[in-house]
Amino acid sequence: MGQGVAIANNHSSSETQDDMVAQAWATVRTNLRELSGVRLFDQWLKPIVLIPGSDLDAVRLGLPSAFMTNWVRNHYADRLLQEFRVLIPAVRSVSIETVARSAQVVTVETLAAPTAIVREAVPTIEQPSLDPRFTFDRFVVDPSNMVAYNAAVALAQPGVPRFSPLFLHSGTGQGKTHLMHAIGAAYLAAVPNARVLLMSAERFMYEFVQALRTRETHAFKTRLRAADLLLIDDLQFIAGKDATQEEFFHTMNEVMGAGKRLVISADRCPQGLDGVEQRITSRLSCGLVADIKAPDLALRRRVLDRKLADMPGARVPVAVLDLLASRISANIRDLEGALNRVVAYAQLSNVEIDLDFAIATLGDVLRGAERRVTIDEIQKAVSAHFEIKPIDLVSARRAVVVARPRQIAMYLAKRLTTRSLPEIGRKFGGRDHSTVIHAVRRIEDLREEDHEIDSSVRTLMRQLEG
């Protein structure tokens, strides 16, 4: 983690204390981001602001809610004091203060002397932690997610909402969180002064419990119900939490009753949320329920093309992209992660990406995603596609009408199974592993040059994976 420069010992006589503290705070923020990681930083530390009036003796930091203040105090109090003292040795204390919008007061706890006092508030506006990668223009649309996408776009438009709530459900990594962030970003772009609040159901539960402990439930309720757009991700995490569900139900009713926008996501439809009260699932069903189905091969391939477009300088052969799309089918998140891994390993190793490199890099991933396609199935599909006899693929015939389909079958066996090269060779008439290598490389080259061969390979892959 970066240490920064000791500002206290390197400043001009004209530099004010405010400037010095502000410069130190900028460095501390950078260090905190490196220490905690992007996700934790954006959720808990990014909202921290430097309160005007801080000096070299006592630095004052502000947060928009008591819940966030308590969390930062418990986890980062000592670190904040240490970071400031590295930069400005004269700093004796760092106070973490809560700004309450309605009461216009700040509750202060000083690290050096933990005594609570009250000072005049510095109002702040809480901003949602939206991932800039998750926008509508970066969401790849096809029939499996079109209803959810169109509903999300409609809800993000200004004016009277056509429906609320919007309930999105899908398996892990299929795009529902992407759409939630996109809704928030689009609505803020259309209505810049809107209050948008995005949180996971797990965080909702944590903050509610903290509010109960600190007897600040009113502030918690006011904050959520004041949102013009409230987005709650992964609702299934409140299953079985009776007190949290009670509060969630009333929050949902208040937001909907005020004609505001509410978006909820979960890993299953409302009726499938075991452990969630029926009155909640019933209310959710009254809005628009949109599911996102598992991506098919064509969508997975388009997602990779879209992802690769955001990687300037990365060259990934078509064969590798097809390998990833065909073998990693569980969810989009794993698919994008596999592409990131291949590109990163290649750049770190300073090598070009090819099929062998991708298989070696993603061996564990590909084995876990194995579709259990057999070589026998591949041989039957290839012989039927090219209208030859299955026995021709294992024969010694070298005519092009047989040799080319045989090479394609070997290529598919390498792509769609985890069989070793010698095993594949034995299944094709006892051929040597070098023959299999030659076949795989030949088809890779031909797919780049020959549209008909590339089309045949794609058709066979779709058929075998269906």
HUMO-V345729 format. One record per residue. N is the residue number from 1. RES is the residue in one letter. OMEGA is omega in whole degrees, 0 to 359 (999 if undefined). Layout:
[[N | RES | OMEGA] [N | RES | OMEGA]]
//
This chain:
[[1 | M | 183] [2 | G | 182] [3 | Q | 183] [4 | G | 182] [5 | V | 180] [6 | A | 187] [7 | I | 186] [8 | A | 184] [9 | N | 184] [10 | N | 179] [11 | H | 180] [12 | S | 182] [13 | S | 182] [14 | S | 182] [15 | E | 182] [16 | T | 177] [17 | Q | 179] [18 | D | 180] [19 | D | 181] [20 | M | 180] [21 | V | 180] [22 | A | 178] [23 | Q | 179] [24 | A | 181] [25 | W | 178] [26 | A | 179] [27 | T | 180] [28 | V | 179] [29 | R | 179] [30 | T | 180] [31 | N | 178] [32 | L | 180] [33 | R | 178] [34 | E | 183] [35 | L | 191] [36 | S | 186] [37 | G | 188] [38 | V | 186] [39 | R | 181] [40 | L | 180] [41 | F | 182] [42 | D | 185] [43 | Q | 189] [44 | W | 189] [45 | L | 181] [46 | K | 181] [47 | P | 181] [48 | I | 177] [49 | V | 174] [50 | L | 183] [51 | I | 178] [52 | P | 181] [53 | G | 176] [54 | S | 179] [55 | D | 184] [56 | L | 182] [57 | D | 185] [58 | A | 178] [59 | V | 181] [60 | R | 178] [61 | L | 184] [62 | G | 176] [63 | L | 187] [64 | P | 180] [65 | S | 179] [66 | A | 181] [67 | F | 179] [68 | M | 179] [69 | T | 180] [70 | N | 181] [71 | W | 181] [72 | V | 178] [73 | R | 184] [74 | N | 188] [75 | H | 189] [76 | Y | 183] [77 | A | 181] [78 | D | 180] [79 | R | 180] [80 | L | 179] [81 | L | 180] [82 | Q | 181] [83 | E | 179] [84 | F | 182] [85 | R | 175] [86 | V | 183] [87 | L | 181] [88 | I | 183] [89 | P | 182] [90 | A | 182] [91 | V | 180] [92 | R | 182] [93 | S | 173] [94 | V | 179] [95 | S | 178] [96 | I | 192] [97 | E | 179] [98 | T | 177] [99 | V | 177] [100 | A | 185] [101 | R | 187] [102 | S | 184] [103 | A | 180] [104 | Q | 176] [105 | V | 177] [106 | V | 175] [107 | T | 189] [108 | V | 170] [109 | E | 183] [110 | T | 185] [111 | L | 183] [112 | A | 180] [113 | A | 188] [114 | P | 177] [115 | T | 183] [116 | A | 176] [117 | I | 180] [118 | V | 177] [119 | R | 180] [120 | E | 186] [121 | A | 168] [122 | V | 187] [123 | P | 175] [124 | T | 178] [125 | I | 180] [126 | E | 178] [127 | Q | 180] [128 | P | 177] [129 | S | 182] [130 | L | 179] [131 | D | 183] [132 | P | 178] [133 | R | 187] [134 | F | 178] [135 | T | 182] [136 | F | 183] [137 | D | 179] [138 | R | 179] [139 | F | 182] [140 | V | 188] [141 | V | 170] [142 | D | 185] [143 | P | 182] [144 | S | 183] [145 | N | 188] [146 | M | 181] [147 | V | 179] [148 | A | 180] [149 | Y | 181] [150 | N | 178] [151 | A | 179] [152 | A | 178] [153 | V | 181] [154 | A | 182] [155 | L | 181] [156 | A | 181] [157 | Q | 180] [158 | P | 182] [159 | G | 180] [160 | V | 181] [161 | P | 180] [162 | R | 179] [163 | F | 175] [164 | S | 8] [165 | P | 168] [166 | L | 181] [167 | F | 179] [168 | L | 177] [169 | H | 179] [170 | S | 173] [171 | G | 181] [172 | T | 173] [173 | G | 181] [174 | Q | 174] [175 | G | 183] [176 | K | 177] [177 | T | 175] [178 | H | 182] [179 | L | 180] [180 | M | 177] [181 | H | 180] [182 | A | 177] [183 | I | 180] [184 | G | 181] [185 | A | 182] [186 | A | 181] [187 | Y | 177] [188 | L | 178] [189 | A | 180] [190 | A | 182] [191 | V | 188] [192 | P | 182] [193 | N | 181] [194 | A | 174] [195 | R | 182] [196 | V | 181] [197 | L | 179] [198 | L | 177] [199 | M | 174] [200 | S | 176] [201 | A | 178] [202 | E | 178] [203 | R | 175] [204 | F | 181] [205 | M | 181] [206 | Y | 182] [207 | E | 179] [208 | F | 178] [209 | V | 177] [210 | Q | 179] [211 | A | 177] [212 | L | 183] [213 | R | 182] [214 | T | 181] [215 | R | 179] [216 | E | 180] [217 | T | 180] [218 | H | 179] [219 | A | 178] [220 | F | 181] [221 | K | 181] [222 | T | 182] [223 | R | 182] [224 | L | 186] [225 | R | 176] [226 | A | 183] [227 | A | 173] [228 | D | 176] [229 | L | 180] [230 | L | 181] [231 | L | 181] [232 | I | 185] [233 | D | 174] [234 | D | 183] [235 | L | 184] [236 | Q | 183] [237 | F | 177] [238 | I | 178] [239 | A | 179] [240 | G | 180] [241 | K | 190] [242 | D | 183] [243 | A | 179] [244 | T | 179] [245 | Q | 177] [246 | E | 180] [247 | E | 179] [248 | F | 180] [249 | F | 181] [250 | H | 177] [251 | T | 179] [252 | M | 180] [253 | N | 180] [254 | E | 181] [255 | V | 180] [256 | M | 180] [257 | G | 179] [258 | A | 179] [259 | G | 180] [260 | K | 186] [261 | R | 178] [262 | L | 178] [263 | V | 180] [264 | I | 174] [265 | S | 178] [266 | A | 181] [267 | D | 177] [268 | R | 182] [269 | C | 182] [270 | P | 182] [271 | Q | 181] [272 | G | 182] [273 | L | 179] [274 | D | 180] [275 | G | 176] [276 | V | 186] [277 | E | 183] [278 | Q | 181] [279 | R | 177] [280 | I | 182] [281 | T | 178] [282 | S | 179] [283 | R | 179] [284 | L | 181] [285 | S | 180] [286 | C | 178] [287 | G | 178] [288 | L | 178] [289 | V | 182] [290 | A | 180] [291 | D | 174] [292 | I | 183] [293 | K | 178] [294 | A | 183] [295 | P | 175] [296 | D | 184] [297 | L | 182] [298 | A | 180] [299 | L | 179] [300 | R | 180] [301 | R | 179] [302 | R | 177] [303 | V | 178] [304 | L | 177] [305 | D | 180] [306 | R | 179] [307 | K | 181] [308 | L | 179] [309 | A | 179] [310 | D | 180] [311 | M | 182] [312 | P | 178] [313 | G | 181] [314 | A | 179] [315 | R | 181] [316 | V | 181] [317 | P | 179] [318 | V | 182] [319 | A | 180] [320 | V | 178] [321 | L | 178] [322 | D | 178] [323 | L | 181] [324 | L | 183] [325 | A | 184] [326 | S | 187] [327 | R | 181] [328 | I | 189] [329 | S | 186] [330 | A | 180] [331 | N | 184] [332 | I | 182] [333 | R | 178] [334 | D | 181] [335 | L | 179] [336 | E | 178] [337 | G | 179] [338 | A | 178] [339 | L | 177] [340 | N | 183] [341 | R | 180] [342 | V | 182] [343 | V | 181] [344 | A | 180] [345 | Y | 180] [346 | A | 180] [347 | Q | 180] [348 | L | 180] [349 | S | 180] [350 | N | 178] [351 | V | 176] [352 | E | 181] [353 | I | 170] [354 | D | 185] [355 | L | 181] [356 | D | 180] [357 | F | 180] [358 | A | 180] [359 | I | 179] [360 | A | 182] [361 | T | 186] [362 | L | 184] [363 | G | 182] [364 | D | 180] [365 | V | 182] [366 | L | 177] [367 | R | 179] [368 | G | 183] [369 | A | 184] [370 | E | 183] [371 | R | 178] [372 | R | 170] [373 | V | 182] [374 | T | 178] [375 | I | 177] [376 | D | 178] [377 | E | 179] [378 | I | 181] [379 | Q | 179] [380 | K | 181] [381 | A | 182] [382 | V | 181] [383 | S | 178] [384 | A | 182] [385 | H | 183] [386 | F | 175] [387 | E | 173] [388 | I | 180] [389 | K | 179] [390 | P | 181] [391 | I | 179] [392 | D | 183] [393 | L | 180] [394 | V | 181] [395 | S | 179] [396 | A | 183] [397 | R | 183] [398 | R | 177] [399 | A | 184] [400 | V | 182] [401 | V | 177] [402 | V | 184] [403 | A | 182] [404 | R | 175] [405 | P | 179] [406 | R | 178] [407 | Q | 179] [408 | I | 179] [409 | A | 177] [410 | M | 179] [411 | Y | 180] [412 | L | 178] [413 | A | 177] [414 | K | 184] [415 | R | 192] [416 | L | 177] [417 | T | 177] [418 | T | 178] [419 | R | 179] [420 | S | 179] [421 | L | 177] [422 | P | 179] [423 | E | 178] [424 | I | 180] [425 | G | 180] [426 | R | 180] [427 | K | 178] [428 | F | 174] [429 | G | 177] [430 | G | 180] [431 | R | 181] [432 | D | 180] [433 | H | 179] [434 | S | 177] [435 | T | 178] [436 | V | 179] [437 | I | 180] [438 | H | 181] [439 | A | 181] [440 | V | 181] [441 | R | 180] [442 | R | 180] [443 | I | 176] [444 | E | 180] [445 | D | 182] [446 | L | 179] [447 | R | 178] [448 | E | 188] [449 | E | 190] [450 | D | 183] [451 | H | 183] [452 | E | 179] [453 | I | 179] [454 | D | 179] [455 | S | 179] [456 | S | 179] [457 | V | 179] [458 | R | 180] [459 | T | 180] [460 | L | 179] [461 | M | 179] [462 | R | 181] [463 | Q | 182] [464 | L | 182] [465 | E | 183] [466 | G | 999]]
//
